[in-house]
Amino acid sequence: MAGGNFELVALGNPLLDMQIRNGEAMLEKYGLKPNDAVLADDKQLAIYQDIVDNYDVTYVAGGAAQNAARCAQYVLPPNSTAYLGCVGKDDLAKQLQAANDKEGLKSIYQFSDDAPTGSCAVVITGHNRSLCTNLGAAEKFAKSHLETAEAQQAIKNAKIFYLGGFFLTHGVESALVLANEAKARDVSFTMNLSAPFIPQFFTAQVDQVVPFADVIFGNETEAEAWAQAHNLETKDLKQIAQAIADCDAATIKAEKRVVIITNGSQPTILAKRGESQQFVHETPKINPADIVDTNGAGDAFAGGVVGALVLGKSIDEAINVGHKLGGMCIGQVGPILKFPKENV
Ligand code: 26A
């Protein structure tokens, strides 16, 4: 594989991020944890207008899988990545499309007639980020969109699929279409656990797609949530990563499954199916003064890894690329990378 032929197809919730700094009061007011991702409940829906009225809001393209796909494209030759998701017929969607165009990510959007493009309030406090999402059009994604000519062309060509775990709150059927396509053609299906509430509250959906996955990403809190949901009585990240690697596999590819668990500035853990030993990759040190915000760092990491896999790099090399992009994202406002491009 070398890239340039839409090898990577990602599926997720396209969101516009509305980011604020020094948002301690908003965490308190809306009952948000400093470092978490949630779907807005009825009371939290007021946060979007509240931050517009009272803060200096930075608007930036978001949506976890869309971020990862943009970051994968960063390390790939033009025309290597396509992204599927549902947006509204509004200006927000135009902003997202423009951000994808800028990075060379092909947007294969479904357009909802009645729902607005989804948005995510990103509340930054220190090095933490709290994400509060109103999915809007994103949860209107219909399986039938996968049957459109444009989507079919991408799906039939793909060598690697990437599923944002967040999509499983509403879209497991569509996710399974891609998973089964990967299985039928013996190509790679990768996914991200995305947030603790996904393995915690959408366990059944996660368990439906994990068997197809040959690369699974998560961070320390998501791994712990997976362990709890599966009655694993350990908080040891290596053991949890191994358990995820060793759980059901529905494909031959998944028999070579790897699980990659990031842990902030602590080393990243790599577990391989059927092995007794886990591996650790040191994360490059980042000077705290260089940290702008951590929004999207995990997506940039995953995107870098997947992009490197498209290029045919080994999993160890791919993790190094992921670390570089994660670090680069942390030095920027929101889930974006540096331009002009740096070599990674
Ligand atoms: C279903 N939920 C809650 C979400 C998200 C989400 N992307 C998809 N679905 N909640 C937050 N995000 C995105 O995560 C990125 C940081 O990892 C935000 O848009 C942000 O860009």
Residues whose N, C-alpha, C, O or C-beta is under 5 A from the ligand:
A	BS01	26A	N13 L15 D17 A37 V38 L39 A61 G62 G63 A64 C120 L131 T133 F166 N295 G296 D299 P335
